[in-house]
């Protein structure tokens, strides 16, 4: 079996995706070398593609990703923290630049793109599509155990409506957030 490559923007749900793949019986390659029959995960924009293998790309509502990023990196939430993240995200670049580096994955043949929302809140179809893509049977307990147990899980999903304000929306539009949402299929 080829290496399974799990990829996505920071806070798109990479750890939930890796957990799902592991629950399907594919061990994590902790060395990051991409051992055959193992999975690796990371945040690789298309300008720096990972190894060749079965590539799964996870996406998430960009607003939820930014709220999750703020809660994760700041340990708390404040509107100013979120607006600062619009200007300087994971690689210290504006969100538009960083997010658009991942858009080509959405159009690349041979890559399975899954939505975090389907993985986290769905009835198991997303986990089943992952199993079919990597060529492994759906195992008992995967659907029930796909969330939690990761270093980034706080026990609560980040839902942007719980945090958004008019000032945040104005900054989001200025940061080209609506374009990001449209590119990722959320607009």
PECOR-V972698 format. One record per pair of residues at least 12 apart in sequence whose ideal C-beta (glycine too) atoms are under 6 Angstrom apart, sorted by the first residue. I is the first residue (numbers start at 1). J is the second residue. Records with the same first field share a line. If there is no record, write none. Layout:
# PECOR-V972698
I: J, J
This chain:
# PECOR-V972698
1: 37
2: 53, 54
3: 34, 36, 51, 53
4: 21, 26, 39, 54, 134
5: 40, 50, 53, 55
6: 18, 39, 41, 56
7: 44, 57
8: 57, 58
9: 102
10: 43, 90
11: 65, 68, 69
12: 58, 59, 60, 65, 116
13: 58, 60, 116
14: 41
15: 150, 152
16: 119, 147
17: 58
18: 41
19: 150
20: 127, 130, 146
21: 39
23: 142, 145
24: 131, 136, 139
25: 136
26: 39
34: 51
45: 101, 102
46: 104
54: 134
55: 111
56: 112
57: 105, 111, 113
58: 114, 116
59: 115, 184
60: 116
61: 186
62: 180, 181, 184
63: 160
64: 158, 160
66: 85
67: 158, 160, 163
68: 158
69: 85
70: 82, 85
71: 158
77: 163
79: 165, 168
82: 168
83: 171
86: 171, 175
95: 175
96: 176
99: 180
103: 183
112: 133
114: 126
120: 147
124: 143
127: 142, 143
